[in-house]
Amino acid sequence: MAMKGLSIQDLPYDVRILIYEAILANHLCVNQNRQPSNDHIRVLHTCRQIFYEAHALFHKYVSLRNDWEVDHYLAYLDSEPKTAPIVRWADVANDGRVLESTPGQTGPASRLYLVLARFVSLEKLRVFNVRHYHPHTTSSRYQLNFEGAMFPAAKGLSPLLQAYELHLDPFTRANPFQTIPSNHIRSLRLSGDCHFRKTPLPALRHLTIHGVTSNAFDQIHFNSSFLNCQLDSFIHAQGHRLGFEIRNVHLESLLAGPGSRLRKLVLLGSSRLSSATIASCLRSLPTLEYFALSLVTVNELRENFILALGPSLQVLKLQITHAWYAVPLFKEERTICDTIEKRILLQHLPHKVVHVSFHSQLMAEHGRQDRWRNIAAAQHISLKIGPWEAEEET
């Protein structure tokens, strides 16, 4: 008797909604600062049932990658005015140009600001570079005003965003919070040639710094620049050879101020942090649940930061490489491997996920790799051996 295949109509309604949410979440993933498209809308045209069930969810998000899409979406909003108040999440491409029409008078080169002004319920904004089709203008005089091109101060109120993310190329200049209010921001991502000034962020809980090339960040002190906020997560990735490198003083100021109660700490491509400073910071984070460290060694490496991990930790990700001009520290790295085996894998601790990446010869020694896999299976630990940094969400 032939088995009949399941169709989406055979699934419970709650399961179908979860599938639609997973489709949208997968579509929204950003890879190498490339802005997602609006292709998720095509799913709505699969069948009438999917359209009626997923329509409200999928229309909460819109992506505008160039002025051609902006103009078409403005025309769509004119024909469907009820759509704009539904939008909660927008991805936009912004080149920051503001034209000088007459002396003392300026206006955005793009009509993007007209679209954003209609998103009265906007909660999350992600900003990207314009890749194609820059706005055509008759004026040759313009200035750059990153936020002024999206939210001109004289054109009306700016949205009370809860999440604000910059996914910019290394040398794209940005000055956050010139016109966008900061009081309701819970999640902030900074990138590009970002010039961040001291800003009140009382609601901030999640901070990501990725590929920031502005040298102003070299002098930043988190305990004074991010006043009156209490972070749950902090993510740093150098992201570019000229990107901001987090140093001991930065990490110490983070833990002395807004990061004193972190539950998630991610440090990628770190070559300026000492083992002692990392260990000291971990000891001061009794509630830390997620710790990811990609360490680039130069002349120092100790196992003390492994010993400093607290009992609340559930996810540990560790990757150790060496700088191209430095000698691999095999002896010290071997000690770290032994410490992880004794203190992490063999202990009955709540660690559920362990991802590690060491030099291959160390994992091959005395069958270490196979032994770790067997231990992880017996301890019900999700173990991954090999590079993981590219998969870490930043």
Disulfide bonds with the S-S distance in Angstrom:
none
